[in-house]
Amino acid sequence: MKKIVFPILLFIASIQLMAQSKVGTVDSEFILSKLPELTKVQEDLKAYNAKLEAELKTKADEYQAKVAEYQKNVATMTEPMKKTKQEEIIALENDIAKFRQNGTQLVQLEQNKLLQPLYQKIGKVLEEVAKSEGYSQVLTITNSGLAYIDPKFDLTKTVMTKLGLKVE
């Protein structure tokens, strides 16, 4: 008898717990796109990108100057001097190639660093809204692949209102 009653009570208790949980959704990327601070982040990112491009241009100019100097003076150089200059040129080529490869990653890291405070701001307000409205879980709908979301459980507009953003 105990073997039958315990599983039934456990099943009823789990149904009760599931009935009490409230799940909502939020589109944090949409909220982020409406934050006025995003324009500052975009400007800072453009400035960082321009700085990296300037560094690349400096390296490319240095490379071009070394190649031109080498071509101009190659006839008068000794073999050890030629080898040294060629090694310098090859080192600069490799440096430029590595810089280009790492450039995209550097921009991505900088973007993440600049956006982190904005995501934290959204997360903090979302946590306040979720707690005040009794949500036990909130899913993000950006790139989530959810097939259906009931709009009455979407917290995006509520979070935007608390952040002082215009709700459309």
C-alpha positions as MATLAB code, in Angstrom:
seq = 'MKKIVFPILLFIASIQLMAQSKVGTVDSEFILSKLPELTKVQEDLKAYNAKLEAELKTKADEYQAKVAEYQKNVATMTEPMKKTKQEEIIALENDIAKFRQNGTQLVQLEQNKLLQPLYQKIGKVLEEVAKSEGYSQVLTITNSGLAYIDPKFDLTKTVMTKLGLKVE';
ca = [
       0.000    0.000    0.000;
       2.802    2.398    0.922;
       4.481    1.587   -2.395;
       1.423    2.835   -4.292;
       0.497    5.841   -2.135;
       3.974    7.420   -2.103;
       4.332    7.627   -5.924;
       0.806    9.007   -6.218;
       1.511   11.693   -3.598;
       4.804   12.508   -5.316;
       3.024   12.834   -8.665;
       0.358   15.135   -7.197;
       3.015   17.269   -5.480;
       4.993   17.647   -8.711;
       1.840   18.712  -10.580;
       1.176   21.296   -7.877;
       4.725   22.654   -8.159;
       4.510   22.829  -11.939;
       1.214   24.648  -11.737;
       2.787   27.265   -9.474;
       5.710   28.051  -11.770;
       5.261   31.027  -14.066;
       7.405   31.326  -17.182;
       7.882   34.546  -19.124;
       9.919   35.703  -22.099;
      12.002   38.747  -22.913;
      13.678   40.038  -26.073;
      16.866   41.483  -24.597;
      18.329   42.314  -28.031;
      15.300   44.463  -28.872;
      15.599   46.265  -25.540;
      19.315   46.747  -26.126;
      18.638   48.270  -29.542;
      16.379   50.878  -27.924;
      18.799   51.940  -25.169;
      20.227   55.417  -25.786;
      23.597   54.260  -24.411;
      23.961   51.968  -27.424;
      24.940   54.894  -29.672;
      27.885   55.670  -27.355;
      28.934   52.026  -27.476;
      28.732   52.045  -31.275;
      30.804   55.248  -31.453;
      33.410   53.803  -29.078;
      33.531   50.625  -31.156;
      34.008   52.632  -34.365;
      36.836   54.580  -32.700;
      38.480   51.337  -31.568;
      38.126   49.903  -35.060;
      39.659   53.069  -36.543;
      42.559   52.781  -34.083;
      43.190   49.196  -35.177;
      43.007   50.203  -38.845;
      45.496   53.008  -38.214;
      47.871   50.524  -36.560;
      47.497   48.206  -39.547;
      48.171   51.061  -41.963;
      51.303   52.011  -40.008;
      52.537   48.416  -40.196;
      51.742   48.239  -43.926;
      53.530   51.538  -44.585;
      56.570   50.326  -42.660;
      56.511   47.109  -44.689;
      56.302   49.017  -47.983;
      59.197   51.270  -46.939;
      61.385   48.282  -46.015;
      60.609   46.545  -49.322;
      61.350   49.716  -51.302;
      64.620   50.252  -49.405;
      65.611   46.631  -49.983;
      64.858   46.805  -53.725;
      66.750   50.069  -54.035;
      69.883   48.861  -52.248;
      69.893   45.126  -53.073;
      72.682   45.457  -55.634;
      75.081   47.037  -53.144;
      74.318   44.720  -50.194;
      76.421   41.826  -49.038;
      74.817   38.388  -48.670;
      74.512   38.638  -44.849;
      72.897   42.095  -45.184;
      70.457   40.763  -47.812;
      69.527   37.872  -45.556;
      68.997   40.191  -42.562;
      66.791   42.577  -44.578;
      64.796   39.677  -46.026;
      64.204   38.300  -42.539;
      63.012   41.724  -41.366;
      60.599   41.929  -44.312;
      59.300   38.401  -43.696;
      58.840   39.182  -39.992;
      56.814   42.282  -40.904;
      54.678   40.240  -43.338;
      53.950   37.708  -40.597;
      53.184   40.475  -38.106;
      50.703   42.069  -40.519;
      49.053   38.704  -41.226;
      48.662   37.967  -37.498;
      47.331   41.460  -36.859;
      44.684   40.988  -39.555;
      43.678   37.602  -38.154;
      43.428   38.907  -34.601;
      41.712   42.158  -35.586;
      38.246   40.622  -35.813;
      38.676   38.909  -32.476;
      39.927   42.110  -30.864;
      36.887   44.024  -32.148;
      34.559   41.272  -30.853;
      36.199   41.357  -27.422;
      35.932   45.134  -27.277;
      32.262   44.962  -28.311;
      31.540   42.430  -25.569;
      33.351   44.602  -23.027;
      31.352   47.688  -24.038;
      27.978   45.896  -24.161;
      28.381   44.052  -20.845;
      27.206   46.983  -18.663;
      24.102   47.406  -20.848;
      23.215   43.714  -20.568;
      23.741   43.927  -16.811;
      21.395   46.923  -16.655;
      18.721   45.010  -18.602;
      19.276   41.921  -16.447;
      18.898   43.852  -13.219;
      15.591   45.395  -14.278;
      14.400   42.061  -15.661;
      15.144   40.433  -12.327;
      13.125   43.109  -10.507;
      10.173   42.683  -12.892;
      10.293   38.882  -12.705;
      10.348   38.897   -8.907;
       7.600   41.501   -8.566;
       5.306   39.671  -10.990;
       6.036   36.189   -9.637;
       7.886   34.642  -12.574;
       9.976   31.605  -11.707;
      11.647   31.490  -15.128;
      12.228   33.973  -17.931;
      13.454   32.812  -21.321;
      15.090   35.053  -23.879;
      13.400   34.899  -27.262;
      16.359   36.192  -29.268;
      17.572   33.326  -31.461;
      15.839   30.857  -29.178;
      13.903   28.913  -31.759;
      10.752   28.910  -29.625;
       7.786   27.925  -31.759;
       5.119   29.861  -29.857;
       5.154   32.510  -27.170;
       2.026   33.888  -25.558;
       2.391   37.696  -25.671;
       0.813   38.098  -22.237;
       3.910   36.446  -20.708;
       6.388   38.606  -22.640;
       8.159   40.948  -20.215;
       9.949   42.994  -22.898;
       7.584   45.973  -22.733;
       7.512   45.967  -18.928;
      11.310   45.990  -18.737;
      11.485   48.752  -21.353;
       9.013   50.862  -19.375;
      11.061   50.412  -16.181;
      14.185   51.449  -18.092;
      12.389   54.602  -19.244;
      12.308   53.556  -22.907;
       9.489   54.322  -25.301;
       7.299   51.278  -25.796;
       5.955   50.916  -29.311;
];
